[in-house]
């Protein structure tokens, strides 16, 4: 769902990893308010991130164009 250029970053944090995906897109990702219908093939990504990550968020780029979505996974 991102717009080029897309940059993946993985960094160590205490007891885990911080995964970040930056892009130049203007759309801010928002988790769905309810479970998607079982037959849908999309709409679960951020729900999975929220369920498995210690913390996650979205940070706008300082340049004003794009954002970085990040999640911290721990052991």
Backbone torsions as a table, in degrees:
resi	resn	phi	psi	omega
1	UNK	NA	-0.5	-178.7
2	UNK	-87.6	167.5	177.7
3	UNK	-111.5	139.9	-178.9
4	UNK	-56.0	146.3	3.8
5	UNK	-87.4	134.9	-179.8
6	UNK	-106.3	130.8	-176.6
7	UNK	-125.7	125.3	176.7
8	UNK	-101.4	135.5	178.5
9	UNK	-135.4	136.6	176.0
10	UNK	-127.9	123.4	-177.4
11	UNK	-130.1	145.2	175.7
12	UNK	-72.7	143.5	170.5
13	UNK	-131.5	164.3	179.2
14	UNK	-53.0	122.6	178.2
15	UNK	66.7	20.2	179.4
16	UNK	179.0	-151.7	-177.6
17	UNK	-134.0	150.0	171.1
18	UNK	-112.9	121.0	179.3
19	UNK	-107.7	128.0	-179.5
20	UNK	-127.7	140.2	175.2
21	UNK	-128.7	114.0	179.1
22	UNK	-104.7	147.1	175.9
23	UNK	-153.3	173.2	-177.5
24	UNK	-98.2	8.4	-178.9
25	UNK	-68.2	155.3	-178.8
26	UNK	-95.9	-13.9	-178.1
27	UNK	-80.3	128.3	176.5
28	UNK	-91.0	125.7	-179.8
29	UNK	-69.2	139.6	179.2
30	UNK	-134.2	128.0	178.1
31	UNK	-65.2	148.6	178.8
32	UNK	-65.5	153.5	-179.1
33	UNK	-77.6	-21.4	179.9
34	UNK	-143.2	167.6	179.0
35	UNK	-61.8	135.4	174.6
36	UNK	-67.3	155.0	176.3
37	UNK	-58.1	145.1	-176.8
38	UNK	-56.5	-30.3	-177.5
39	UNK	-81.2	-11.7	-180.0
40	UNK	-71.0	143.3	-179.9
41	UNK	-100.8	9.1	179.0
42	UNK	-145.9	173.8	175.4
43	UNK	97.6	8.6	-177.8
44	UNK	-111.3	-11.5	-173.0
45	UNK	-55.3	-54.8	-178.5
46	UNK	-70.6	-26.8	175.3
47	UNK	-65.7	-39.3	177.4
48	UNK	-67.0	-43.4	178.4
49	UNK	-60.3	-47.9	-178.4
50	UNK	-63.2	-33.9	-178.5
51	UNK	-76.7	-26.1	-174.5
52	UNK	-108.0	-18.2	-176.2
53	UNK	-90.3	148.6	172.8
54	UNK	-66.0	-40.0	-179.6
55	UNK	-157.5	155.6	176.3
56	UNK	-156.3	164.6	179.3
57	UNK	-174.7	-177.7	-179.9
58	UNK	-128.8	129.7	179.4
59	UNK	-121.8	122.2	176.5
60	UNK	-67.4	147.5	176.8
61	UNK	-71.1	144.6	-179.8
62	UNK	-62.0	-27.3	-179.3
63	UNK	-69.5	-14.3	-178.2
64	UNK	91.1	-6.9	179.9
65	UNK	-118.3	114.9	176.1
66	UNK	96.5	-178.2	-178.5
67	UNK	-156.2	168.1	173.7
68	UNK	-125.4	126.8	174.4
69	UNK	-100.2	131.3	-175.9
70	UNK	-133.0	155.0	175.6
71	UNK	-146.9	143.5	176.5
72	UNK	-110.0	121.2	178.3
73	UNK	-108.4	133.0	-178.9
74	UNK	-123.5	160.2	177.6
75	UNK	-71.4	NA	NA
